[in-house]
Amino acid sequence: METNELMSAIFLVAVLALVLPGFLSTNNKIKQFMKNLSIWTIIILVIIVIIYLIL
């Protein structure tokens, strides 16, 4: 794994660690939780695709 890929992975994990507590506390209903989780999954996938296209 190259340094750029490693730094990108560390960055994504750090963002997840910062966002996850607030995300879980505001999503107390399963329907709302699944909707927000799918939105976050799409955002992360778009970021990963952009990173791989640029690098």
Secondary structure, 3 states (H helix, E strand, C coil): CCHHHHHHHHHHHHHHHHHHHHHHHHCCCHHHHHHHHHHHHHHHHHHHHHHHHHC
